[in-house]
Amino acid sequence: MMKSKKVKKKNILITGAGRGIGLAIAKAVEDVAENLILVTKSKESFRYLEKYFPRARNFNVDLSNEEKTTKFIANIKYEFDRLDVLINNAGFYVGKKFEETTTSDFEELYKIHLKAPFLLIQSLLPLLKKSDCPQVINISSAANFVRIPGESAYTAMKAGLSAMGDVLRNELQRYSIRFTTIHPNAVDTRNFENPQDFLAPEDMGDVVLFIVNTHPYCQISNIELSSVSDWRGNWPPWIPK
Ligand SMILES: NC(=O)c1ccc[n+]([C@@H]2O[C@H](COP(=O)([O-])OP(=O)(O)OC[C@H]3O[C@@H](n4cnc5c(N)ncnc54)[C@H](OP(=O)(O)O)[C@@H]3O)[C@@H](O)[C@H]2O)c1
């Protein structure tokens, strides 16, 4: 039997909230947030956040930089007494043949897709433990399942993020921290030519809001989603053969 849902506003931190999926998630969860903590990298996105989310606590941080990330985490710990939802979304995409992928591509992908979530989850654990209903939501990719040609380095990172979430779901169960990994296929964050083949960023916002609103006993482990008409594991149309 479903237990009744307690509606309590949450402290929600979203990385990569300045545009694309992260921005859509921020808009979707704004009404259920007591404090919305939004992080973006560029000054341009930061200015956008300051204009459209004036009540949010907006940060301009390069999460690929360990020193800056550590300072940012110290600020969060100083300003907030608890964190209810951490959403690791910031990232960028590299689609290249394996022979053309550089070690620099690999390292830059690693810093934002794997190392930053590791640092954030580990360092913010004390604040998550103070929440009644702590949740971590990691934005991985369907690349993790579909094994898409031309995405070896990107897929390695997303698979790592997904696997780390699977372990932490078990390891941190004693603190009742719920871990959800979302694996979207192509999302139209760039106004592509055939939008019907893509999810809209707002679809991701809807899914995250659903997860955030579930009762604290409800563990949603993994969600894979795509547009019904996407290219499903064939050679991605945007990577030259
Ligand atoms: N779009 C897709 O088809 C798709 C599919 C599967 C998974 N994903 C994943 O979904 C997430 C969001 O993707 P998206 O398509 O929304 O990307 P996007 O439109 O390029 O937005 C990326 C966001 O991440 C931020 N960011 C990037 N590097 C950062 C850094 N070093 N420090 C702090 N913030 C940083 C950007 O900040 P600025 O705006 O300040 O530059 C931006 O706000 C990524 O993890 C991506 O891998 C996307």
PDBQT file of the ligand as one rigid body, heavy atoms in Angstrom, charges set to zero:
ROOT
HETATM    1  N1  LIG A 301      22.246  16.145 -24.487  1.00  0.00    +0.000 N 
HETATM    2  C1  LIG A 301      22.262  14.828 -24.600  1.00  0.00    +0.000 C 
HETATM    3  O1  LIG A 301      21.899  14.257 -25.643  1.00  0.00    +0.000 OA
HETATM    4  C2  LIG A 301      22.698  13.975 -23.435  1.00  0.00    +0.000 A 
HETATM    5  C3  LIG A 301      22.437  12.599 -23.480  1.00  0.00    +0.000 A 
HETATM    6  C4  LIG A 301      22.854  11.807 -22.417  1.00  0.00    +0.000 A 
HETATM    7  C5  LIG A 301      23.491  12.367 -21.332  1.00  0.00    +0.000 A 
HETATM    8  N2  LIG A 301      23.747  13.711 -21.316  1.00  0.00    +0.000 N 
HETATM    9  C6  LIG A 301      24.446  14.253 -20.148  1.00  0.00    +0.000 C 
HETATM   10  O2  LIG A 301      23.623  15.222 -19.541  1.00  0.00    +0.000 OA
HETATM   11  C7  LIG A 301      24.436  16.223 -18.910  1.00  0.00    +0.000 C 
HETATM   12  C8  LIG A 301      24.011  17.591 -19.402  1.00  0.00    +0.000 C 
HETATM   13  O3  LIG A 301      24.176  17.623 -20.814  1.00  0.00    +0.000 OA
HETATM   14  P1  LIG A 301      23.591  18.812 -21.733  1.00  0.00    +0.000 P 
HETATM   15  O4  LIG A 301      23.330  18.227 -23.060  1.00  0.00    +0.000 OA
HETATM   16  O5  LIG A 301      22.539  19.534 -21.013  1.00  0.00    +0.000 OA
HETATM   17  O6  LIG A 301      24.919  19.721 -21.868  1.00  0.00    +0.000 OA
HETATM   18  P2  LIG A 301      25.053  21.295 -22.134  1.00  0.00    +0.000 P 
HETATM   19  O7  LIG A 301      23.839  21.862 -22.770  1.00  0.00    +0.000 OA
HETATM   20  O8  LIG A 301      26.363  21.441 -22.848  1.00  0.00    +0.000 OA
HETATM   21  O9  LIG A 301      25.182  21.910 -20.659  1.00  0.00    +0.000 OA
HETATM   22  C9  LIG A 301      26.230  21.468 -19.836  1.00  0.00    +0.000 C 
HETATM   23  C10 LIG A 301      26.195  22.195 -18.519  1.00  0.00    +0.000 C 
HETATM   24  O10 LIG A 301      27.308  21.696 -17.740  1.00  0.00    +0.000 OA
HETATM   25  C11 LIG A 301      28.099  22.821 -17.334  1.00  0.00    +0.000 C 
HETATM   26  N3  LIG A 301      29.505  22.437 -17.250  1.00  0.00    +0.000 N 
HETATM   27  C12 LIG A 301      30.274  21.864 -18.209  1.00  0.00    +0.000 A 
HETATM   28  N4  LIG A 301      31.534  21.727 -17.757  1.00  0.00    +0.000 NA
HETATM   29  C13 LIG A 301      31.544  22.228 -16.506  1.00  0.00    +0.000 A 
HETATM   30  C14 LIG A 301      32.548  22.409 -15.529  1.00  0.00    +0.000 A 
HETATM   31  N5  LIG A 301      33.822  22.049 -15.760  1.00  0.00    +0.000 N 
HETATM   32  N6  LIG A 301      32.230  22.967 -14.345  1.00  0.00    +0.000 NA
HETATM   33  C15 LIG A 301      30.950  23.363 -14.097  1.00  0.00    +0.000 A 
HETATM   34  N7  LIG A 301      29.948  23.231 -14.980  1.00  0.00    +0.000 NA
HETATM   35  C16 LIG A 301      30.254  22.686 -16.172  1.00  0.00    +0.000 A 
HETATM   36  C17 LIG A 301      27.876  23.877 -18.396  1.00  0.00    +0.000 C 
HETATM   37  O11 LIG A 301      28.196  25.140 -17.850  1.00  0.00    +0.000 OA
HETATM   38  P3  LIG A 301      28.252  26.485 -18.779  1.00  0.00    +0.000 P 
HETATM   39  O12 LIG A 301      26.876  26.687 -19.344  1.00  0.00    +0.000 OA
HETATM   40  O13 LIG A 301      28.583  27.540 -17.810  1.00  0.00    +0.000 OA
HETATM   41  O14 LIG A 301      29.280  26.220 -19.806  1.00  0.00    +0.000 OA
HETATM   42  C18 LIG A 301      26.392  23.699 -18.678  1.00  0.00    +0.000 C 
HETATM   43  O15 LIG A 301      25.628  24.392 -17.707  1.00  0.00    +0.000 OA
HETATM   44  C19 LIG A 301      25.887  15.867 -19.255  1.00  0.00    +0.000 C 
HETATM   45  O16 LIG A 301      26.465  15.158 -18.187  1.00  0.00    +0.000 OA
HETATM   46  C20 LIG A 301      25.741  14.986 -20.476  1.00  0.00    +0.000 C 
HETATM   47  O17 LIG A 301      26.834  14.100 -20.615  1.00  0.00    +0.000 OA
HETATM   48  C21 LIG A 301      23.359  14.530 -22.342  1.00  0.00    +0.000 A 
ENDROOT
TORSDOF 0
